[in-house]
Amino acid sequence: MDNAAARWLAFVTNLPTEDPAARMRVLRTLESLGCAVLRDGVFLLPDTPAARQGLVSLGEHVARLNGSAHVLSVNSENDAQTRQFLALFDRTQKYEELIKTVESLKSAVGYSDSVSIMRLLNKQKRDFNTISTLDFFPSDSKERAASVLSEAEKAVRALMFPQAQKKSGAIDTTGKMYFRRSWATRTPLWADQLASAWLIRRFIDPEATLLWLDKNQECPENAIGYGYAGATFSSSSERVTFEEILEGFKLDKNAALTRIGKLIHALNSGEAGVAEAAGVQTLLQGALRRTESEAQLLAETEMTFDLLYEAYFEAPGKPG
């Protein structure tokens, strides 16, 4: 048996009863540290510097609440007791539940909307991080969960960001062929399609007619497709549709639009690094819930993109 698995910390506490809210905060802190419950008022953690520091700080907080707490070093007396303690920290069931969810999402790749699947996968990634943060011992289930998540994400990304089929310079955006036209994308709409529709209306074709196609509906011959595989403008291995349109119409020199493009890329791929992305996602989700049609949804979200553009735009000579 690993010697590290035989060393533990016991947090023995008597919490004050006159302040239920403070008592609950302490219990939630113990839960957030990953403590196992041995009995009422006695909690267990593997003996690590981080665990010791956390429990000592919590004990000082309990003392300020007129309670009492002690952090005790505990050594397992035998292998049987060590196995009993280890079982208290077994996260296998949580990983197995996550694996089942991810496998079901993976089976929907190619049939359901890729962006929606990626959003659900990102939630599973957050759940995985939460579980693994409190998983103090290596396990096969953790490795399998990480592998299943990685494979599912690669499969969805392959659909969301296919290798570009277009030759460089093949799309001619000069002249009037892109004005007063019909522009078509497929439902359900999310960040990339909505932002692209806003971009088309605001900067490219103010008199555009926007069409919303069902998943398997063919794009009309006289319409310009965007935001789905095989469209005139679609995601590539490096850029989302919004960024492809920016480049095609030479709008990528506009710093504000480029920043919006990076934000949309982050929303579609689930990548971190754009601080505003979470807030914009919340706004889009709110708009999605309160609208009943694609036209209403676009009208609701256009204000969001207008405000982003105004926030990002720096007029020449304008003080920062």
N, C-alpha and C positions, 0 to 999 in steps of 0.2 A: 504493500500500500504506500502511495506517495506520502512522504513526510509532510509536505505542504498541506495535504488534506487532513492531517491529524492535528493541526493547530487552528484554534478557533477563538473568537471573541464573544463573550456573553454580555449582553446589555440588560442589567437587572434594574428595574425602575418601579417607582411608586408614583404614579401620576396624580396631580391634584384633581379633585372631583368638583370643586366649586366653579371651575371654568371649563365647561364641556367643549367649547370651540378651541381653546388652547390645547386641551387633551387630544382632540381629533387632529390638530395640526402636527403634534408630536407623532401620533400613530401613522399619519400619512408620510411623514419624513422617514420613519423607520421602513415603511413599505417602499419608498423611493430609493432607499439605500440597498434594497434587496434582502432585508432581514427575514429569516424564518422564525416562526413562533414556536418556542419550546413549551411554554405554558403562559398563563396570564402574568404579564409583567416581566417575562424573560424572553429575550430575543437573541438570535444567533447569526453570526457572520463569519466567513473565513477570515483568518488573521492576516490582513494586509495593511500597509501603511495608510492607504486611503480610507479603508474601513475604520481603522483605529482613530484617525483624525476626525472622521465624520461622527463617530459615536461619542468621542470626547467632547466635541463641540455641542452635540445634542444634549449630552449630560449637563453641561454648563447652562444650557438654555432651560432644561427642566428644573435645575436648582433655582434659577431666577423666578420660576413660576411657583416656588414654594413646594416643589416636589423633590424627589431624590432619585439618583441614578448612579450606577457603578458599572464600569467597564472592566470585565475580568478576563484574563487569559485562561483558556481551557484547552487541555490536550486530550485527545481521544484515548481511552484506556486500552482499546483493542480494535481489531479490524471490524468486528461486528458493529461497534458503536460508530466507527468512522463511516461505514456504509449507511448506517441509519441517519447520520448527519448529512451525508452527501445526498441521500434521497430527498431531503427537504429542499434541496436546491436543483433538483432535476427539472429541466425546462423542456424535456422531450415532447410532452403532450402539446405544449404551446407551439413548438416548431412543427409538429405533425399537422396541427390545425392550419398553420400558415402554409405549409407545403400543399395541402389539399386545395386551399383557396387559390394559390398561385397556379397549380396544375389546371384548375378549372378555367382560369383566365387564359392560360397558355393554349388550351384547346379551342378558345374562341378567336384566336389570332387568325386573321384572314376572312373571318365571317362577321365579326362585330367591328365597330368603329375603333380604329387603332388608338386615336387620341384618348378615347374614353377608357380603353384598356390600360394605357400608360398611366392615366391618373389613378386608377385602382391599384396598379402595380406600385406606384409611388407610395400609396398608403401602406401597402404590405411591406415596403422597404423601411418605412418609418416604424412599423410594428416590429420588424426584425431587429432594427437598431435598439429599440426599447428592450426587447427580450435579451438580446446578446449583451447589452450593457450590464444586465443583472445576472448574466450567466458566467459564473466564476471558474468553471472547469470545462476543459475541451470535451466535445462530444461529436459523435457521428451525425446526430440529427441537426446540429448547428451547421456543419459542413454541407449537408444535403440541402438544407433550406437556402443557404447562400448560393449553392450551385443552381438550384431550381429557379431562384430569383434572377440570377445572371442570365440563364438560358432564355427565360421568358422575356427579359428586357431586350436581349439581342434580337429575338424574333420580332418583337414589336417595332424596334428601331429600324430593322431592315425594311419594314413596310412604310414606316413614317418618313424615313430618309433613304430612299432607294438611290442606287448609283445613277448619276445623271445620264439620261439617254440622249440628251440634246447635244449637238456639236456647238462649240463656242462660236457665238456670232450667228447662230442659225435663226434666232428670233429677231426680226427687223421691227423695231418699235418706232421707226421714223414715219413721217407722213401722217395721214388722217385715218388710217385703217383701225386705230384703236379708240376712236371717238364716236360717241352716240351709238355705241354697240351694246349688245347683250353680253353679260358676263355671268357665267354659270359655275356654281360649286355644289357639292353634295352635302346633304344633311347626315348626321346632326352637326350643327355649327358649333365651333369652339374657337379658341383664341386666334389661331392662324387665319381661318376663314373670315372671322369677324373683322380682324385688323386689316386683312387684305381688302375686304369690301369697303371699309372706311378709307383706306389708301386710294383705291380706285376712284371712289366718289369725290374725295377731297383734292387729289393731286393729279389724276390722270384723265378721268372721263366723268365730269360732273353731271352729264346727262345720261349716264349709263343706266341700262335696265338690268336689274339683278334677278337672276333666276336661281331657284333652290331645287336641286334635283334629288330624287330618292337615290338610295345606295346603288341600285343597278340600272337606273335610268340613263339612257344615252344623252350625251350633250348635243343640243341642236347644232346643225351644221353651221349656222350663221352666228353662233355664240362662241365666246372665248372662255375656255375652261380654266379654272384655277383651283388649287387646294386639294387635288386628288390625283392618284396615280394615273399617268397618261395624259393629263391636262396640259395645255400650252404652258402654264406656269404651275409648277408643283415643287414639293420639297425635294431637295437633292441630298447627297451624302453629307453636305456641309451646311446647307442653309434651309430654312423653312420657306414656305411659299412667299411670305411677306418680303423676306430678304431677296428672293429670286426676282420678284417684281421690282424691288428697288434697283437692283443691278440692271435689269432689262430696260428700265426707263431712265437710267442714269440719275436716279434719285439717291444713290448711296453716298453722295457727297454731302447730303443734308444730315448734319450731325444729330439733330433731334429725331429724324426718322430712323437713322441707324441705331440709336439707343432704343427706340421702340422695337426695332427688329430684334435686338439682343434680348429684350424682355420677352417677346413672343417666342423666341427660340427656347429660352429657359422654361417658359410655361409648357411648351409642347414636349420638350425632352425630359423635363423634371430635374434639370441641372440647377445647382445652387449658384450663387454668385451675383444675382441681381436682386438687390434688397427689396425693390418695389413689387417683385413678381407675386409674392404671397398676397399682398393687398389687392392687386389687380385681379388675381384669381378669385378672391372673395367677392369683389364687385361683379365679375362676370357670372359667378354662380348665383348671386342675388338676382341679376337681370334674367338669368335663365329660369329661375323659379317664378318670377312675377310676370312673365310674358307667355303668350299662347301661340305665337307664330314667329317665323323667321324674320319677317319684316319688323315686327315689334321688337324682337331681340336686337336686331341691328340698330334700330332707333335708340334703344336704351343704352347700348354700348358705345355708340358713336360719341356721346358726351365724354365717356371715360377716355377715349383715345384723343379727343380734342384737348382735354385737360392735360393729358400726358404731354402732348405736343407743345402746348403753351408752357408747361413747366420745364421742358427740355430745351426749348428754342432760345437762342441767344441772338438778338438782333445786332447788326453791326454797330459798334459804338455804345451799345447798351452796357451800363455798369453791371458787374457780376454781383 
